Amino acid sequence: MSKKDIKQFRLSTGEEIICEVLEWDDEETSAMLARGILKIIESDDWKAGIRLIAFRPFMAFNEDPDIIQTINSEHVIAESTPTDGLMQMYVRCIRKVKQDIANYPDLPTFDVDELNNLTDEELRDYVTGEMDRLKIKKAIETNSDSDKHDNVIKFRPKDTTFH
């Protein structure tokens, strides 16, 4: 990913996106190939004098930044090279998403109908429980060989070993 390939677009829908452009449109097609497309969410707190920026997946179920998507260039109304600050946030976000995908390849999916009647606190507890379950499962899978002695605790001062 090179800095010159990262572009920020305003679409005819009013959305702003940032992405790595792999292939531009031409006379034959209005499709541009891109990856790592993230929607820019901006919020201002005028009283506090701060601007908040967040990124969200541009399309549902396409969180993986390596997925190649097309953008119809006829819906792009403005294009720019992102500022250094926005570029740094974008690169960190892409890196974090890739890390999360590597750490949690089997992220749980939720049946929204089952979770619809939960309070915010119950929903938070449920999601946290699912994530904890995945962490435990991964820890068991990676530490299943007891010959590694990862499960040995040394106590001081006697330096006695327990299993």
Secondary structure, 3 states (H helix, E strand, C coil): CCHHHEEEEEECCCCEEEEEEEECCCCCCCEEEEEEEEEEEEEEECCCCEEEEEEEECCCCCCCCCCEEEEEHHHEEEEECCCHHHHHHHHHHHHHHHHHHHHCCCCCCCCHHHHCCCCHHHHHHHHHHHHHHHHHHHHHHHCCCHHHCCCCEEECCCCEEEC
